[in-house]
Amino acid sequence: MQNAYLCNMSQPNNPLHGKTLEAIVTELVEHYGWERLGQLIKINSFTHEPGIKSSLKFLRKTEWARRKVELLYLDTFMA
């Protein structure tokens, strides 16, 4: 039980701690829509046949794009 507590406390100041990438992308799509999201972050998975699954696949292997998505999420919902 103590290990679970320590894991939860490992990043207490990270506002994205506990948020999955899927949840982040889904919330951004619900807020902005695919078209606007593609304008804000210019990646093909947001502009050409957009979808959650294809976006997650790209974002999981592309650090710079994932960071842009995370920053947009923070600016949108945590500001």
N, C-alpha and C positions, 0 to 999 in steps of 0.2 A: 504494500500500500504506500509506503514511503517513496518508492521509486516513481510511482505515478505522480505523486505530488511534486517531486523534484523535476520531472519532465515538464510539467505544466508551468513551473516557475523558472525554467531555463531561459525564457525570453519574455520576461514580464513587461518590458518596455517596447516590444515590437507590436505595432498596431495590427499587423497582419497575422500574428500568431494565432493558430487555430482555424484560419481561413484557408480553404482549399482553392487551388487555382481555378477549378471548375466553378466554385461559388463566386469568385471574383469576376470571372468572365461573364457568367450568367447575370449578375447584378448590373454590370456595365452595359450589357446588351439590353436588358430591361429598361435601363435608364436612358441610354442614348439611341438604341437601335443600331443595326449593323451599318447602315449608310454613314451615320454620323461618327460611329466608332472607327470606321475605315478612314474617315477624313482626319480624325484626331491622331490615329496611329496607323501609319501607312504600311500595312502588311497584307499580302494577298489573301490570307485566310479570313480577313475581315471584309475584303472588297470583292473577291471573285468566288462565287458559290459559298458564301459564309456558312459556318456551322460551328457548334460548340466542339464537336469531336475533332474536326480538322484543326480548329484553332488551338485546342489543348495539345494536340500532337506537335504542332509547330512550336508553341510556346515552351513546352517542356524541354525541347532540345536547343532553343535559341535564347540565350541569357539576355541579350540586349532587348529583345522584344518583350520578354517576360517582365523585365525591369520597367519598361515603359508602361505596360499594363498595370503593374503594381503602383507606380507613381500616379497614374491617372485615377486609379481607384482611391488612393489616399487623398488626392486633390479633390475628388468628387464627393466622397462620403465622410472623410475625416477632417475636412477643413472647417 
